[in-house]
Amino acid sequence: MKELFAILIGAILVENFVLSKFLGICPFLGVSKKTSTALGMSGAVVFVLVMSQAVTWLANEYLLKPNSLEYLQTITFILVIAALVQFVETVLKKLIPSLYKALGVYLPLITTNCAVLGSALIFVERDYTFIEAVVFGFAAGLGFTLALILFSGIRERLETADIPEAFKGMPITLVAASLVSITFIGFAGLIIG
Amino acid sequence: MAEKKKPFSVLMNGLIKENPTFRLLLGMCPSLAVTTMAKNGLGMGAAATFVLVGSNLVISLIRKIVPDKVRIPAYITVIATFTTIVQLLLAAFLPELNKQLGIYIPLIVVNCIIFARAEMFAQKNGPLLSVLDGLGMGAGFTLAITIIGSVREILGAGTWMGIPVTVDLFEPAIMFILPPGGFLAMGFLVALFNKLTDKKDKDPECETGCGMGCPGCSKAANGGEA
């Protein structure tokens, strides 16, 4: 239980995916303009991350490992994730249209979100058990959500700020992201080991 | 429009005019994550270039036999294959670099630059032009992340490619090799690039190109308009 809690806090704050591991930067910069879209995207990411962690872990343990095909991990994972996203999209559309409406547009974007493939690669690297891998996926999703929502608030303010010509658009956004990232360094000492 | 493309201009296109990192703002994750040292930037750039050239070549060769509906999974498989090749080569011959770059090597699969070039270029052009495009884009990417790596390494550790360069000039600011420094250096370099190439960043086209860079390309990746 203690380990799971450490994984949870670790992935949300200490090694926040976006701000310290640089995973999922594209959606972080792409959809953080408004808090509402940030919320939608985050919801979809948490949802897919938890499911993909479970599926990729099973594929790795029962398909690749027994046949010593670990070198096919990258290909297998990305195809599993792509298929899963497609599957989730279809199922949601049929069964829970209201949720599909909320998350639908963001789902296709998630296949190429490096946070999803990244967390699958991380559980392999760290030899997580099934439960740990799923908890890690959930926590990584929450960390992504936290960063995205915090940042969208800042960007809404940036809209009205007076910015030098060359910095308009992306550059000032990156500088702002740097400042947010500094605050997360403060969590570094939170977990030992 | 894609009829008379000059090989040389295709090659040079990726370096400045459509520099994938500074201009198109694609592939941000590796650009920020591995650039704590110039050497890592160079290594990452070389690995990505290899994948880019290989996948561009294969995709342009198979573009006429792959049905449009399944082209996305087909492309992903091609790209993942080349990524795996790079991964195994690095593990065998450059284990140190492989360790430094870690999970960011397999993550080349989801690097938007490669997918974007497959969609935007390789599937519309012949093998030769596609290889040149891959080379040009790869060189542009390598150049950009080596620059970011150099800036961060010099400011953050006082060395360049491992050689001490600042000696007593100033105390290195460790922040630059930490994550915030990545965002900061990238922000200032993009601003500088905008200033030098004299492009107004506020025109609407670029606004979508920048902010929606990756989501835009992944939208195309999922069967929307290319």
Interface residues (C-beta under 8 A of the other chain):
Chain A: L19 S20 K21 F22 L23 G24 I25 C26 P27 L29 G30 V31 K33 Y71 L72 Q73 T74 I75 I78 L79 A82 P108 L109 T111 T112 N113 C114 L117 G118 L121 I122 E125 P164 E165 A166 F167 K168 G169 M170 P171 I172 T173 L174 V175 A177 S178 L179 S181 I182 F184 I185
Chain B: L25 M28 C29 P30 L32 A33 I72 P73 I76 T77 A80 T81 T83 T84 Q87 L88 G102 I103 P106 L107 V109 V110 N111 C112 F115 M175 L178 P179 P180 G181 G182 F183 L184 M186 G187 F188 V190 A191 L192 N194 K195 K200 D201 K202 C206 E207 C210 G211 M212 G213 C214 P215 G216 C217 S218 K219 A221 N222 G224
